[in-house]
Amino acid sequence: SKIVTIGALLGLTSATFTGLLGLPRIFYAMARDALIPLVPCVAISINMYMLAGLKPAAWIRLGVWMFVGMLIYVFYGIWNSKMRTYKDFEQKQSSIKIN
């Protein structure tokens, strides 16, 4: 329970810092202080530590939901692609004969 609390606090903190990265003065200050590579490395390490504690059932649920999410992402992208409408437009143009 303490790990979840710490993870939640670190997640909120990292989300706040990510929102602040858009500000040039903070971005340059962090770059000067060499925190740019440190913050992601610490976040990845914490996430890997928390993932290592997951039970097998949680990994299965994660895999299923990731698969469902990828299906939605791929098929939404195919259906709403601008290239799809561009190819349809090209086919319509090529079928029109100009004399």
Disulfide bonds with the S-S distance in Angstrom:
none
